[in-house]
Amino acid sequence: MVKQFSAFAPATISNVACGFDVFGFAIDGPGDIVTARFSDKPGITISAISGDEGRLPLKTMSNTAGIAANHLMNTIKSAVGIDLQITKKMPFSSGLGSSAASAAAAVTAINALLDYPLKHEELLPSVVEAERALCGSSHADNAAPALLGGFILVRSTEPLDYIKVPLPENLHYALVHPKIEINTNDARKALPKQIDLFTAVKQWANTAALVQALNSSDFGLLGRSMVDYVAEPVRAKMVSHYQEVKETALANGAVAFTISGSGPAMFAFSDNADKAEKIATAMNAVYNKYDIENTVYSGKIKHDGTTLIRE
Amino acid sequence: MVKQFSAFAPATISNVACGFDVFGFAIDGPGDIVTARFSDKPGITISAISGDEGRLPLKTMSNTAGIAANHLMNTIKSAVGIDLQITKKMPFSSGLGSSAASAAAAVTAINALLDYPLKHEELLPSVVEAERALCGSSHADNAAPALLGGFILVRSTEPLDYIKVPLPENLHYALVHPKIEINTNDARKALPKQIDLFTAVKQWANTAALVQALNSSDFGLLGRSMVDYVAEPVRAKMVSHYQEVKETALANGAVAFTISGSGPAMFAFSDNADKAEKIATAMNAVYNKYDIENTVYSGKIKHDGTTLIRE
């Protein structure tokens, strides 16, 4: 049997309301699988992608898995040929960190194939580089939780400085992904270039309060702190029926509700599993009513990030 | 003996680098004492102020202690005559929350004199009102720690929403107050009205990281997070020899160093008492070298805020 390793990387939710570009967490729901094996062709090749409806590029340096893999091989100064096969098991252009997931799965599988030249956390710069190549500015709010799991605060990207934030045991999410296309770059362009100091103060009070809420399992404070004055006001307008879905989630017991990354996915936090499932069902019903194809998930934070799949 | 109550309110350090308008903590150093007793004159009068070199107004509604006291009496709908005597035991216009301290001491003493119509924390709106009257916008980053002690995150002022953040047991401060006059209103006017999104992201990543650092007693992270892109760059220029004092503090083992409030006081954090004292001595030496009158303090956070003095 040909030696190969496969890794699964989870979907991630970034920004988390007030924490634009600095917060992200991994969920125990969908994700991507990348299989790596040795190849006679030099460098990184991508021989197959499934689950993408033929829309993602096979060309190495146009694909986040390829870019991350290439960065890793440069880091460890290896020229060995490696072929990747990507199985998309999550929607892309969804605001769920699909590009980070493919990149994280690719480098994790390659690192295992090469018998661990790097520690798992040392793979992060390669995943961040893939994100940078994709959207022009390096940010790690999907990359870090996709690779490392948990709820991550990215204090700085250059140099990279991130912290895993402790979480309440009973923190659950409910997620809805309506099939509406939003381009991440367009969503970024719509953001204000400048914000007034008064608004900025409110935003950084909230990021501080969110971290305190997670440390002290204070769901009331978590809800009050998850107010976004910067991205949500702009991006919510790009998602059909946003307000109705938000009101539905809150009416069904959500602690907080906001857009996931640049959308169109949205999520709610809840303090128990049953409520999270109920919220997911209610959000699903809203989009069903408008005949908009949508998928819902609910569950917990995934604490271990990208993991190898036993084969 | 005439029935009277005296309360001591501590000096406070607000902003704490990245946390402009949202963080503040009380120190176990200097502070103000206010004595309250019943008076035949209706309303609030201030009969004496000492320790102010004759510079603070006796007129009730021009003095923060008077404004806070008046707000408290309106809140509890009492018209009883009360006289205040204020003993300033800390410098004012120093960036150490002198106005909040007088206000907090006044309402605490009055609340005791009237046999506790309000809980201690219910006095906060009166202290915040005094701050609002003084500087035009309501903020509680000195008021809340002066009254309640500890390290406070003010998530919102309207409505008032604050949280005490847990602290490392071995957190110490070293403080220097050079006798340089800086007007708080001038210091606020010098602030940027707008900040670019990129800078704002760095600032709110830091406020989040500072809270995480305090919760996890991570002094390395505390130091990295105490970077201010908004107020310090403007205000440091108003304080003579700022950079030299900062370098001196850091060279003597400070975890972080920044301006206190709107200055001119400055402070450093340290992870032990001896180091804090050494830093204070070194900062004192810098200003002595330039023949600038200065006072230094070092110690711990004051956890209990404003307290009654046993007489």
Boltz contact constraints between the chains, C-beta under 6 A:
constraints:
  - contact:
      token1: [A, 21]
      token2: [B, 201]
      max_distance: 6.0
  - contact:
      token1: [A, 22]
      token2: [B, 205]
      max_distance: 6.0
  - contact:
      token1: [A, 153]
      token2: [B, 208]
      max_distance: 6.0
  - contact:
      token1: [A, 155]
      token2: [B, 205]
      max_distance: 6.0
  - contact:
      token1: [A, 155]
      token2: [B, 209]
      max_distance: 6.0
  - contact:
      token1: [A, 163]
      token2: [B, 212]
      max_distance: 6.0
  - contact:
      token1: [A, 194]
      token2: [B, 194]
      max_distance: 6.0
  - contact:
      token1: [A, 194]
      token2: [B, 196]
      max_distance: 6.0
  - contact:
      token1: [A, 195]
      token2: [B, 200]
      max_distance: 6.0
  - contact:
      token1: [A, 196]
      token2: [B, 194]
      max_distance: 6.0
  - contact:
      token1: [A, 200]
      token2: [B, 195]
      max_distance: 6.0
  - contact:
      token1: [A, 200]
      token2: [B, 200]
      max_distance: 6.0
  - contact:
      token1: [A, 201]
      token2: [B, 21]
      max_distance: 6.0
  - contact:
      token1: [A, 203]
      token2: [B, 204]
      max_distance: 6.0
  - contact:
      token1: [A, 204]
      token2: [B, 203]
      max_distance: 6.0
  - contact:
      token1: [A, 204]
      token2: [B, 204]
      max_distance: 6.0
  - contact:
      token1: [A, 204]
      token2: [B, 207]
      max_distance: 6.0
  - contact:
      token1: [A, 205]
      token2: [B, 22]
      max_distance: 6.0
  - contact:
      token1: [A, 205]
      token2: [B, 155]
      max_distance: 6.0
  - contact:
      token1: [A, 207]
      token2: [B, 204]
      max_distance: 6.0
  - contact:
      token1: [A, 207]
      token2: [B, 207]
      max_distance: 6.0
  - contact:
      token1: [A, 207]
      token2: [B, 208]
      max_distance: 6.0
  - contact:
      token1: [A, 208]
      token2: [B, 153]
      max_distance: 6.0
  - contact:
      token1: [A, 208]
      token2: [B, 207]
      max_distance: 6.0
  - contact:
      token1: [A, 208]
      token2: [B, 208]
      max_distance: 6.0
  - contact:
      token1: [A, 208]
      token2: [B, 211]
      max_distance: 6.0
  - contact:
      token1: [A, 209]
      token2: [B, 155]
      max_distance: 6.0
  - contact:
      token1: [A, 211]
      token2: [B, 208]
      max_distance: 6.0
  - contact:
      token1: [A, 211]
      token2: [B, 211]
      max_distance: 6.0
  - contact:
      token1: [A, 211]
      token2: [B, 212]
      max_distance: 6.0
  - contact:
      token1: [A, 212]
      token2: [B, 163]
      max_distance: 6.0
  - contact:
      token1: [A, 212]
      token2: [B, 211]
      max_distance: 6.0
  - contact:
      token1: [A, 215]
      token2: [B, 215]
      max_distance: 6.0
